[in-house]
């Protein structure tokens, strides 16, 4: 059983909702990524998404776009992400880490190299925003054979056919994008989310995480009533942006701890 599957199984037994948090590797500086990963776990995150910086992130709102720009100034790329995961694993062997990004860096180093380096570093899977499930069945199968989960996005506009395809090839959990837009935009409609998840669960047996638009404990708690995981990214990045120099890890840990408390209330 993968770390992701084990984490969801343990949380289900405890009747808890998973908290999935996102940061961009290399933001606000290369030396702060691993301390931030540990701070997220200390605050109560169950699964970490580590964003691979990319120059043209189509699904990201302005907050995560700025994080990518800051990381790219330092030249942080996909190989650095493997290094961060490897360093994180020196003291944390249990928390799942998912690499999140776009196809271009993976195609640049080659899919098989990505799989091998992810496995060697200690990553648990990937979310590749612009890999449609119907076009990467082979990649998903090779990821699965290596013990890695390829996680796919679903949206309010996803068709029955697309949902069924994600159910067929996806691993780890399915990520439901709650908004018709980019990360950090708009307010989430929890009633609409609940209705959509009912339909998705007819096809998808994996746990379902909901992200895009969750910004506080109250919203997280409302989403937790219908989802298996709550995913928070832009709001975490804002904590990093607003923290004083050297204070990002403490700010992130405090924010995540507040979300964890709301989820467990």
C-alpha positions in Angstrom: 0.0 0.0 0.0 1.3 3.4 -1.0 1.9 6.2 1.6 -1.0 8.1 0.1 -3.4 5.1 0.4 -2.1 4.3 4.0 -2.6 7.9 5.0 -6.2 8.0 3.8 -6.9 4.6 5.4 -5.6 5.8 8.7 -7.5 9.0 8.6 -10.7 7.2 7.7 -10.3 5.0 10.7 -9.9 8.1 12.9 -12.9 9.7 11.1 -10.7 12.6 10.0 -10.5 14.5 6.8 -7.1 14.8 5.1 -5.4 18.2 4.9 -3.4 18.6 1.8 -1.2 21.7 1.5 0.7 23.2 -1.4 3.9 25.2 -1.6 6.1 26.1 -4.6 9.6 24.6 -4.4 12.2 27.4 -4.1 9.8 30.0 -2.8 10.6 32.3 -1.1 14.2 30.9 -1.4 15.8 27.6 -2.1 17.0 27.1 1.5 13.5 27.6 2.9 11.6 24.8 1.0 12.5 21.8 3.3 11.9 23.8 6.5 8.5 24.9 5.1 7.6 21.2 4.3 8.4 20.3 7.9 6.4 23.3 9.2 3.4 22.2 7.2 3.5 18.7 8.8 4.0 20.2 12.2 0.9 22.3 11.7 -1.2 19.3 10.8 -0.9 18.7 7.1 -1.3 15.0 6.1 -0.1 15.2 2.5 2.2 17.7 0.9 2.0 19.0 -2.7 5.3 20.4 -3.8 4.9 22.6 -6.8 7.5 22.4 -9.6 8.2 26.0 -10.7 7.1 26.6 -14.3 7.2 29.8 -16.4 3.7 29.5 -17.8 1.4 27.9 -15.2 -2.0 27.9 -16.8 -4.1 26.8 -13.9 -2.5 29.0 -11.3 -3.8 32.3 -10.1 -1.6 35.4 -9.5 -0.5 34.2 -6.0 1.1 31.0 -7.2 2.3 32.6 -10.4 4.3 35.0 -8.2 5.6 32.1 -6.2 6.8 30.4 -9.4 8.5 33.7 -10.6 10.3 34.0 -7.3 11.5 30.4 -7.5 12.6 30.7 -11.1 14.8 33.7 -10.2 16.8 31.3 -8.2 16.9 28.8 -11.1 14.9 26.2 -9.2 13.7 23.4 -11.4 12.5 19.8 -11.3 15.8 18.3 -10.3 15.9 20.6 -7.3 12.5 19.3 -6.3 13.9 15.8 -6.2 16.7 17.1 -3.9 14.1 18.7 -1.6 12.1 15.6 -1.3 15.3 13.6 -0.6 16.3 15.9 2.2 12.8 15.9 3.6 12.9 12.1 3.8 16.0 12.2 6.0 13.8 13.0 8.9 10.2 12.2 7.7 9.5 8.8 6.2 5.7 8.9 6.6 4.2 12.0 5.1 3.3 11.6 1.4 4.8 14.1 -1.0 3.2 14.7 -4.4 5.0 16.7 -7.1 2.6 19.1 -8.8 3.2 20.8 -12.0 3.1 20.7 -15.8 4.1 18.3 -18.5 7.0 20.4 -20.0 9.6 19.7 -17.2 8.7 16.0 -17.2 9.0 15.7 -21.0 12.3 17.6 -20.8 13.9 14.9 -18.6 11.8 12.0 -19.9 8.9 10.2 -18.3 11.0 7.2 -17.3 13.7 9.4 -15.8 10.9 11.3 -13.9 9.6 8.0 -12.5 13.0 6.8 -11.5 14.1 10.0 -9.8 10.8 10.4 -8.0 11.1 6.9 -6.6 14.7 7.4 -5.6 14.0 10.7 -3.9 11.1 9.4 -2.0 8.2 11.1 -3.7 4.8 9.3 -3.7 3.1 10.6 -6.9 2.5 13.5 -9.2 -0.2 15.8 -10.4 0.5 17.0 -13.9 -2.1 19.6 -14.8 -1.8 19.3 -18.6 -1.6 15.5 -18.9 -5.2 14.5 -20.0 -6.0 11.0 -18.6 -7.0 9.6 -22.0 -3.5 10.5 -23.4 -1.3 9.1 -20.7 -2.6 5.6 -19.8 0.9 4.2 -20.4 2.6 6.7 -18.2 0.0 6.1 -15.5 0.6 2.4 -15.7 4.3 2.8 -15.4 3.9 5.1 -12.5 1.6 2.5 -10.8 4.1 -0.3 -11.5 6.8 1.8 -9.7 4.5 2.3 -6.7 3.7 5.9 -7.6 0.3 7.5 -7.9 -0.7 9.7 -10.8 -3.4 12.0 -9.6 -5.8 13.7 -12.0 -8.0 16.8 -11.7 -11.7 16.9 -12.2 -13.7 20.2 -12.7 -17.3 21.4 -12.5 -17.3 21.0 -16.3 -15.9 17.5 -16.4 -18.1 15.1 -18.5 -19.2 11.7 -17.5 -16.7 10.3 -20.0 -13.8 12.2 -18.4 -14.8 11.2 -14.9 -14.9 7.6 -16.0 -11.4 7.9 -17.6 -10.0 9.4 -14.4 -11.5 6.5 -12.4 -9.8 4.1 -14.8 -6.2 5.5 -14.7 -5.9 7.7 -11.6 -4.2 6.7 -8.4 -3.9 8.1 -4.8 -6.9 10.4 -4.8 -8.9 12.5 -7.3 -8.6 16.2 -7.1 -11.8 18.1 -7.6 -11.3 21.7 -8.7 -14.2 23.5 -7.1 -14.1 26.6 -9.3 -14.3 27.4 -13.0 -11.1 29.4 -12.9 -7.6 29.5 -11.5 -6.3 28.8 -8.0 -7.2 31.4 -5.3 -10.0 32.9 -7.3 -13.6 33.3 -6.1 -15.6 31.8 -3.3 -16.4 28.1 -3.1 -20.0 27.0 -3.3 -20.1 24.1 -0.9 -23.7 23.1 -1.9 -22.6 22.8 -5.5 -19.5 20.9 -4.5 -21.6 18.4 -2.6 -23.8 17.8 -5.6 -20.9 17.3 -8.0 -19.1 14.9 -5.7 -22.2 12.7 -5.5 -22.0 12.3 -9.2 -18.3 11.7 -9.3 -18.4 9.0 -6.6 -20.6 6.9 -8.9 -17.5 6.4 -11.0 -14.5 7.2 -8.8 -13.6 4.8 -5.9 -10.6 6.8 -4.8 -10.7 9.4 -2.1 -11.7 12.8 -3.4 -9.9 16.0 -2.4 -11.4 19.4 -3.0 -9.3 22.5 -3.7 -9.3 26.0 -5.4 -11.1 28.5 -3.2 -10.5 27.2 0.4 -9.1 30.1 2.4 -10.2 29.7 6.0 -11.2 27.2 8.7 -14.9 27.7 8.2 -14.8 26.9 4.5 -12.4 24.0 5.1 -14.8 22.6 7.6 -17.8 22.9 5.3 -15.9 21.1 2.5 -14.8 18.4 4.9 -18.4 17.4 5.4 -18.5 16.1 1.8 -14.9 15.5 0.8 -12.2 13.1 1.9 -9.5 15.8 1.7 -9.3 19.6 1.8 -6.6 21.1 -0.4 -5.1 24.5 0.3 -2.5 26.3 -1.8 -2.8 30.0 -2.6 -3.7 30.9 1.0 -0.6 29.1 2.3 1.5 31.0 -0.3 0.0 34.3 0.9 1.2 33.5 4.4 4.7 33.0 3.0 4.4 36.3 1.1 3.2 38.3 4.2 5.7 36.8 6.7 8.7 38.8 7.8 12.1 37.7 6.5 12.9 34.3 8.2 9.4 33.9 9.5 7.7 32.0 6.7 7.9 28.6 8.4 6.4 29.8 11.7 3.6 31.7 9.8 2.7 28.7 7.7 2.7 26.3 10.7 0.4 28.6 12.6 -2.0 29.0 9.7 -2.1 25.3 9.0 -2.7 24.5 12.7 -5.8 26.7 12.6 -7.2 24.8 9.6 -6.4 21.5 11.3 -8.2 22.6 14.4 -11.3 23.6 12.3 -11.3 20.3 10.5 -11.1 18.3 13.7 -13.7 20.3 15.6 
